[in-house]
Amino acid sequence: MSIWHIVMLSAGVVAASTIGSQAGPCSAEIYSMEARVDATLKAKAADDPTLQESREALLHRQPTPGSIAAAESRLGIASPQRVDAITKRTARVI
């Protein structure tokens, strides 16, 4: 068997193996769950209080877990214990 035949056979096997890689019969349930999760997240975001954008946010810097925890603490969303836990976890990762 020549290299050309092996390459063509391999390409055919790869192409045939991708045919069955769809979500299958549960795709409707997946889309339904995704819509429910999105709706829940939007409702939660609308209920939470907001703060004015800081100068640091305007400098195109990404927020860190610590800065998010500090902002949530100022708003009263996160408890001091949660802020401490996030800070300690972040320090371990870094």
N, C-alpha and C positions, 0 to 999 in steps of 0.2 A: 504494500500500500504506500502510495507516495505522500509526501508532506501535504500536497494540495488536497488530497482526499481526507486526510486527518483533520486539517483545518476546517474544511467544509463540514465534515461530520460533527466536529466540536461546536461550530457555530450553529448548526441545526439543533443540537442537543440543548444548547443554551437558550435558543429562541423558543424551543418547545417547552422548556422548564418554566418560562415566565408566563405562559398562558394561564396557568392555574393559580397565580399569585394575587388574586383579588380578595376582597374582604369576605366574600362568600355570603351565605344566607343571613348572617347576622348584621349586615351593613346597615340596615334600617334602624336596628337597636343602637348601633354605635352612633349614628347621626343624631338619634333622639337623645341619647345620654349626653352627647357633646352640647346640644342645644340647651339642655337643662342645666348643665354645669356653667355654661356661658351666662345664662339668665341669672343664676344664683350669684355669680361673681359680679355682674353688673348691678344687681340689687344691693349687694353688700357694699360695693364701692360708692353707690349713691347715698347710702345711709351714714357712712363715716364722715366725721368732720374734716375740714381741710385747713391747711395753713397757707399763708402767702409764700410764694417762691423765694428762696433765699438767694443771696449773691453767689454762693457756691454753685447753686443749681444753674445759674445763668452762665457759668463759665464752662459749660459742656463737660462737667465731670460726672462720672457715674456714681450713684449713691452706693454706700457701703452698707452692709447689714447693721453696723453700729450706728451710722447716721440715720438710718430708717428707724431703728429702735429708739434713738433719742427723740426723733420727731414724734413717734407714737407715744412716747412717755410724756412729752409736752402737751399733747392733745388729750391725754388721759386714757388712751386706748390700751397701752401696754403698761403692765405693772412694773415696778422697779425690779422685782425678781426676774421677770422676763427679760428686761434690758440687761441685767447682769448675766443671765444665762447666754444670751446672744453674744455679748461681749466676750465671755470666756470661750465660747465655741469658736468665734471668729479668731481669737488669739491662737487657739490650738491649730487651726487650719493654716494660718499664715506662718 
